[in-house]
């Protein structure tokens, strides 16, 4: 959001306008990385207009900073009466260009607004202004917030997942001797990964299952005596080093001197992937459960038709009365009494026709297939054969 070529019916203090003689409204701001996951913005405001300063002191006006990132749809408005404003943004909320505009905004209606510093065009004039009127503004220089941690969250940047040339079920392996950090999966595991890796809703799970352990291994290797010397010329190392440098930190200092474990460092670098993965798990179950709850909320009867032999004067009232008395699962199995020759014809669908139970079974089988767990071990006993033995 930028204020450009906007016309005001009253004088406004801005370097883009010539409504004031000597007064200035100038805002300097800077960005400072706070650790790995937070961006701190510092705003320092300079304003010497006496009348505007008095309005702020009297709680009639305030400083306002409007922040907006069109790439991520992030938008936030900061309010303050202080000339120094600090604000911390989770780095995940911004990417690309961050626009900022500083204002002095009127908090309440003011009558006969006047400034002794107005240019001659406004001599002897006063203005009645309403709450929310802009008294001063400055379009600040846009910040280029390129996600410095993208090397971690974008698995394709420094990580490569490949199929191992073996049909045996072997544990995954991690190789650091190439340009990328290579994660080798067995044939079956790779086939499952290749089918589901493109699904956006599964990214956090794959990051926690594959990328996070690999990054922990990387940090552990770099902590060895010859770790930096061994890998310092690898492209993945240079990418990580560059990423930390953008945050004002030296990569190896963080790895070697931090009190945090490699596991903690990896989680912070990837913006807490375990939390994201755990938050995503209920979605797989809640979606079907919620759809089913809505579908069968009317006693598994989506609707019906009320027929009247004559003309109904107020059909909406009849419909509302019927819904109130017999709609919803709590009113299921009630006995309806119809008058004046009315007839009710239900339009129903059974749970078997809706295949709700089949959908639930499919959920279980899909999850079991991804993790290579036999269905009977997660509660699906439909195809399990039991042999009963009598104990004598």
Protein Blocks (a to p, Z undefined) as FASTA:
>chain_A
ZZehiacfbdcddfkbcfbfklccddddddddehjlbccdddddddfbfklmmmmmnopa
ccddddddfklopacddddfbfbdcddddfklggcjaddddddddfbdcehiacfkbcfk
lgoiacdddehiafbdcdddddddddfklmmmmmklmgccdddddfbdcdddddfkbmbd
cddddfklmmmmmmmmmpmklmmmmmmmmmmmmmmmmmmmmmpmklmmmmmmpmklmmmm
mmmmmnopafklmmmmpmbdfklmmmmmnopmllmmmmmmmmmmmmmmmmmmmmmmnoop
abacdddfbdcfblmlmmmmmmmmmgcjklgoiacddeehiacddddddfklnommmmmm
mmmmmmmmmnopafklnopaklpccdddddZZ
